[in-house]
Amino acid sequence: MPRFLISFNDGDMRVADDEWQQVADESHAVVREAKDAGVWIFGGGFHTYEPVVVTEDGTVAPGPITPSDVVMGGFSVVEVSDADEAYAWAAKIARSCRCPQEVREFIDDPESVN
């Protein structure tokens, strides 16, 4: 079955300070629903935007590779029957996170799946 990345940009969540617990509760409910449906692979949000770049020779340096005003804030990976089902899950995540979600399909590569 196809796998999809559902993600949002850092700063897209416009949540009042007193709403964060409700957003967390609603988001966790969607994750539990996706797990119960057997479509959840992995997901999470990032603490801060402090990327590290590792080069081909193993050198570690502060990042990013290419500076950008847009950075990923969080993501989910789901395995579903088709794009329409991925869009339905993205809509649930968007409602719970209070922000639009970007949906991208992974290339089908049997070597990259356990």
N, C-alpha and C positions, 0 to 999 in steps of 0.2 A: 504494500500500500504506500501511497505517496506520503512524504513528510513535508511539513511546512514550518517555516519560521514566522512567528507572529511577534512583531516588535513595535516599540514606541521610542520616540526621541527623548533624551534628557531634557527636562524643562517643560514637556508637553502636559504633564499632569498639573492642572490648576485646581489645587485642593486647599481649602482653608485649614488653618492649624487645628481647629477642633473637629475636622472631618477625617483625619488620617486613620483613626481606628476603624471607622465605618468602611473606608476604602479598603483597608487591610482585610477586614472581615468578609466583605463582598468578594474581593479578589481571591481569598483563600477558598471561599465557597465555590467559585468557578473552577479552581484547580481541583478540588475534591470531586466536583461533578465530572470533569474531564478524566480524572483517574478512574472513577466508577464506570465511565463509558469505555474505558480501555484505550483512549486516544492520547493520553498525556505521556510525553517522553521525558521532558526536562524543561525547566524555566527558572527565571529569577530576575532580580533587579541588581543594579550596581550601586555600591556605596558612593563613590565619587568618580570623577573623570580624571584619572591619573594613569594613563596608559604607559606601558613599558614596551619598547621595541627590542626584539631579539633578532639579530642578523644571521645570515647563513653560516658565519664562522663562530656563532655563539656569543657574540658581543651583546651585552645588555646595556641599554641606554634609555633615558627618559623619552617618551613618545609625545605626540603620535607620529605615525609614519608620514601622514600628510595632514597638516592643520585644517580643521573644518569647524564651521559654526554649528554643525549638526552632529551629535553623537548619540549612540544608542543608550537609552536609559534602562531598558529591561526587555526581556524576551520570553517567549514560550515556544517549545517545539512540540508539535502534535503529529500524529500519524492517523490519517483519515482516508476515506474512500475517494474523495475528489476535492477540487478547489471550492466548490460550493459549501461543502461541510467545513472546510477550513475557514471560509468567510463567516459562517454561522458562529464558530467558536471565537473568531476575532471580534465579532459584534458583542458577544458576552463579555469578553475581556475588556473591550472598549468601554462598555457600560460600567463595569466594576472599577476600572482604573481612571475613568473620567477623561479619556483622551483617545483620539483615533489610533488605529493600529495599522501597521504595514504588513502585508502578507506576501511571502516569497516561497516558492516551491524549491526544495532541494533537488539536485541532480540525482537520479537513481543510480547509485554506485554500490553494488553489493559488498565491495571491499571496505566501505566506511560504516557499515552497520554490523552490530554484534549479533 
